[in-house]
Amino acid sequence: TATSSSGHYSISFKHLKKEFIEEMRQLSKLRHPCIVTVMGAVMSSREDPLLVMEYLDHGSLYDLLHNETMRFEGEIILPILRDVAQGLRFLHTAQPQIIHGDLKSANILVDSEFRAKVSDFGFSAKKTMSNTVSGTPYWMAPELLRQESCNTTQSDVYSFGIVIYEVYSRLE
């Protein structure tokens, strides 16, 4: 550990690197058709760590929803929402359990066949265990905004409800 100018101890780079590597090992073992596959990470002493994930042709659901040339019909919408629900259920039943904590259309990626995959769930398990609140305010459950609770499976489900609203209204 190192001491900051204020005299408080901070976590060492070595400790953070070790935690990051452990988390990447855990995430790279997660395999589900509705979860973005984490293949590894690139670490450098001069740069922030970078995740290496599978590539999805259509980018994020947010991008698709805000593309005015894209028409969304039930045969596209319902499978996407089903995929998100299945991906979220997989994370919630994983051992150890993973709470996403920031589910939103920008964190749902879509492949060339319009299959959706939940992404950006890294470090969620550690955030959950430390009783912190995370997320993007518009998608956060009211109890999180009022700081009455930490992230839970229920708060992820609330965020999924906001995603459903986004999909059908095409508003954020």
ZIRAWO-V225978 format. One record per residue. SS is DSSP state (h for helix, s for strand, l for the rest). PHI is phi in whole degrees, 0 to 359 (* if undefined). PSI is psi in degrees with one decimal (* if undefined). Layout:
((SS PHI PSI) (SS PHI PSI))
This chain:
((l * 159.5) (s 236 156.6) (s 259 131.2) (l 279 173.6) (l 297 -23.2) (l 275 -3.2) (l 92 -4.4) (l 276 149.6) (s 274 138.9) (s 244 162.1) (l 286 136.9) (l 288 155.6) (h 301 -40.0) (h 299 -42.0) (h 293 -43.8) (h 297 -40.6) (h 297 -43.2) (h 298 -44.3) (h 297 -42.3) (h 299 -45.0) (h 297 -43.3) (h 299 -44.3) (h 297 -43.0) (h 296 -38.0) (h 298 -43.3) (h 296 -47.8) (h 294 -35.9) (h 290 -15.7) (h 275 -16.2) (l 287 122.0) (l 229 120.8) (l 199 142.7) (l 298 -17.2) (l 251 18.8) (s 232 133.4) (l 296 131.8) (l 280 123.3) (s 270 119.0) (s 265 -21.0) (s 164 -163.1) (s 211 156.5) (s 243 125.2) (l 237 137.9) (l 221 148.1) (l 290 -17.7) (l 256 -8.9) (l 233 158.5) (l 294 149.7) (l 297 145.9) (s 242 135.1) (s 273 144.0) (s 250 116.0) (s 234 165.6) (l 297 153.4) (l 267 134.1) (l 239 121.6) (l 305 -41.9) (l 270 2.7) (l 71 -145.7) (s 271 157.2) (h 300 -36.5) (h 303 -46.5) (h 299 -42.8) (h 295 -41.9) (h 295 -29.7) (l 260 11.1) (l 265 104.9) (l 294 -16.8) (l 277 -11.3) (l 271 123.7) (l 262 132.4) (l 251 120.4) (l 245 168.4) (h 304 -34.8) (h 290 -14.3) (h 259 -44.7) (h 297 -51.5) (h 298 -44.5) (h 298 -35.6) (h 297 -47.9) (h 295 -37.3) (h 298 -43.8) (h 299 -42.7) (h 297 -44.7) (h 299 -42.7) (h 293 -39.3) (h 295 -42.6) (h 295 -42.3) (h 298 -39.8) (h 299 -46.4) (h 298 -42.7) (h 292 -24.7) (h 259 1.3) (l 294 157.1) (l 242 111.2) (l 285 155.8) (l 300 140.8) (l 242 120.0) (l 264 126.0) (l 296 -55.7) (l 83 -9.1) (l 205 45.4) (l 287 127.0) (l 198 167.7) (h 299 -28.6) (h 289 -18.6) (h 256 19.0) (s 240 118.4) (s 257 151.7) (s 233 131.6) (l 271 -175.4) (l 295 -20.9) (l 259 15.0) (l 61 35.4) (l 269 133.2) (s 264 146.7) (s 224 131.6) (s 286 135.2) (l 227 178.5) (l 61 43.4) (l 252 12.2) (l 296 144.9) (l 66 4.9) (h 296 -39.6) (h 298 -42.5) (h 292 -38.6) (h 298 -40.5) (h 294 -42.7) (h 292 -24.5) (l 268 9.9) (l 57 38.1) (l 262 162.3) (l 254 132.2) (l 224 166.7) (l 133 176.4) (l 257 125.1) (h 314 -45.4) (h 301 -31.2) (h 263 -0.3) (l 275 142.8) (l 295 149.1) (h 305 -38.3) (h 294 -26.5) (h 286 -42.2) (h 297 -35.0) (l 277 -0.8) (l 58 39.2) (l 262 -6.1) (l 205 161.1) (l 264 174.6) (l 299 137.8) (l 221 174.6) (h 299 -36.1) (h 295 -38.4) (h 290 -31.8) (h 295 -40.4) (h 295 -39.5) (h 301 -47.0) (h 300 -38.1) (h 297 -38.2) (h 300 -39.3) (h 293 -37.4) (h 298 -42.2) (h 300 -44.1) (h 301 -44.5) (h 301 -44.6) (h 297 -44.6) (h 279 -27.8) (h 265 -22.0) (l 58 29.6) (l 242 162.3) (l 245 *))
